[in-house]
Every structure is written in structure tokens, then in C-alpha cells.
Amino acid sequence: MIDALVLEKIADLTFFFGAFIFMIATAFAGLGALRLALKGEAVTSLMGVSSLTTAAGVSLYIIQIIFGVEFARDTAIALLILGSVGTIIFARLFRMEEGE
């Protein structure tokens, strides 16, 4: 029968590689968001910057989980909260400019 310590090591290794693959996927999403952010239109750029902020926040949070870097969690939470609030405010301001 398999020892509990061996199962724990297998679970840790599986989690590490899963998180690593997730970070690679997030990096590709960030590159796509960067491409959107560099387009000329305001709404498209806003969408790209918001997506890039979300990708960076998720990546920082995964780094904190894997490596235990404490400031990464705080930075990730600030990015995710302030990024979404900024997007909502900009969208409301943009909508007001269209209405006038």
C-alpha cells in the first residue's frame, strides 16, 4: 500500500506543475491583453489594460502560494481591487461623454 508521505509528495508535485502551467497560460493571456492595450481605440485599450491587470494579479497570487512571498499577495489583491474599480469608473466616464 502507498504511504501517506508518498501521496503527499505526489500531491505537492502535481500542484506545483499545475500552477506552473497555469502561470504559463496566464502569461499568454497577458500577451494577448497587451496586444489589445496597444490598439488605438479607448475602449479596446481599456479592456486590454484591465485584462493585463487581472493576469498580473493572478500570477502574483500564484507566486505567493507556491513560493510564500508575502508582499506578492498584498500587491495582487490591490491590483485586482483597484484595477476593477478603475475600469468601472472609466467606463462610466466614457459613457457620460458619449451621452453629451
C-alpha positions, 0 to 999 in steps of 0.5 A: 500500500502507498504511504501517506508521505508518498501521496503527499509528495505526489500531491505537492508535485502535481500542484506545483506543475499545475500552477506552473502551467497555469502561470504559463497560460496566464502569461499568454493571456497577458500577451494577448491583453497587451496586444489589445492595450496597444490598439488605438481605440479607448475602449479596446485599450481599456479592456486590454489594460484591465485584462493585463491587470487581472493576469498580473494579479493572478500570477502574483497570487500564484507566486505567493502560494507556491513560493510564500512571498508575502508582499506578492499577495498584498500587491495582487489583491490591490491590483485586482481591487483597484484595477476593477474599480478603475475600469468601472469608473472609466467606463462610466466616464466614457459613457457620460461623454458619449451621452453629451 
